[in-house]
Amino acid sequence: MPTQVEIAGTLGDINPAASFAATILFPLSAQLDGLLTFALGPLQADLMAQFNATLAAQATLTLQIGDPLAALKLAISALATLQAALAASLVLPPINISLSAELTAAGALVASLKVKLGLLDILIKAALNVKLEALKFAGDLQASLGASAALATFSGSTLSSAGDDIKTLFDGGIEYPPGTPFIGSGEGPVSGIIIVAKTVAGFTTSIDFLFGATPPAP
């Protein structure tokens, strides 16, 4: 039953998939910063400007409807006769109706912008939370990949036979590269983990992707 040392070094050397994942998380974080700075940020500012402008317009319209004679009072003082003032007052109903329609439209726009700003704020906060968690994971992952270890592989017919071959390998000490001592048989304390699987389709491919190792042929 073949048993061999595949690689020895750091956990990062042993698990290239994890190492690659750690390296791409930081560039992804930078891209997310760019998205927030140059896309979502300006969009939020633009919507806020529209929101404030619409609120101001709504306030102005409200004042005009609250006192529809305000603009006419100045005109009345300059008119020569009360008849001219009364004639001017005939314009009030259509003006008031028009202002009411504008106020309704402004109110609808305010409500729409408020919803959009709320959703955008939720999106930005969610993106920041994802970024913080991703950076924490990347930092923890990189720190854990620096530990020194060796990867041994085996394949064969029975679990008991594999155990015997592993004992034989460990009794002779782990060498990597071959002929170069990495962990002597008498050194300690040592610790490790063994992943054992009943061979199924795709297992060898998975091990190769995760750990950069191909178990020896039986």
LINHURA-V546364 format. One record per backbone hydrogen bond with DSSP energy under -1.0 kcal/mol. CO is the residue of the C=O (numbers start at 1). NH is the residue of the N-H. Records with the same first field share a line. If there is no record, write none. Layout:
CO: NH + NH
//
This chain:
2: 155
4: 153
7: 151
9: 149
10: 14
11: 15
15: 19
16: 20
17: 21
18: 22
19: 23
20: 24
21: 25
24: 28
25: 29
26: 30
27: 31
28: 32
29: 33
30: 34
31: 35
32: 36
33: 37
34: 38
35: 39 + 40
36: 41
39: 43
40: 44
41: 45
42: 46
43: 47
44: 48
45: 49
46: 50
47: 51
48: 52
49: 53
50: 54
51: 55
52: 56
53: 57
54: 58
55: 59
56: 60
57: 61
58: 62
59: 63
60: 64
61: 65
62: 66
63: 67
67: 70
69: 73
72: 76
73: 77
81: 85
82: 86
83: 87
84: 88
85: 89
88: 91
89: 92
91: 95
92: 96
93: 97
94: 98
95: 99
96: 100
97: 101
98: 102
99: 103
100: 104
101: 105
102: 106
103: 107
104: 108
105: 109
106: 110
107: 111
108: 112
109: 113
110: 114
111: 115
112: 116
113: 117
114: 118
115: 119
116: 120
117: 121
118: 122
119: 123
120: 124
121: 125
122: 126
123: 127
124: 128
125: 129
126: 130
127: 131
128: 132
129: 133
130: 134
131: 135
132: 136
133: 137
134: 138
135: 139
136: 140
137: 141
138: 142
139: 143
140: 144
141: 145
144: 147
145: 12
147: 11
149: 9
151: 6 + 7
153: 4
158: 162
159: 163
160: 164
161: 165
162: 166
163: 167
164: 168
165: 169
166: 170
167: 171
168: 172
170: 173
174: 182 + 183
177: 180
180: 176
183: 174
184: 187
200: 203
202: 206
203: 207
204: 208
205: 209
206: 210
207: 211
208: 212
//
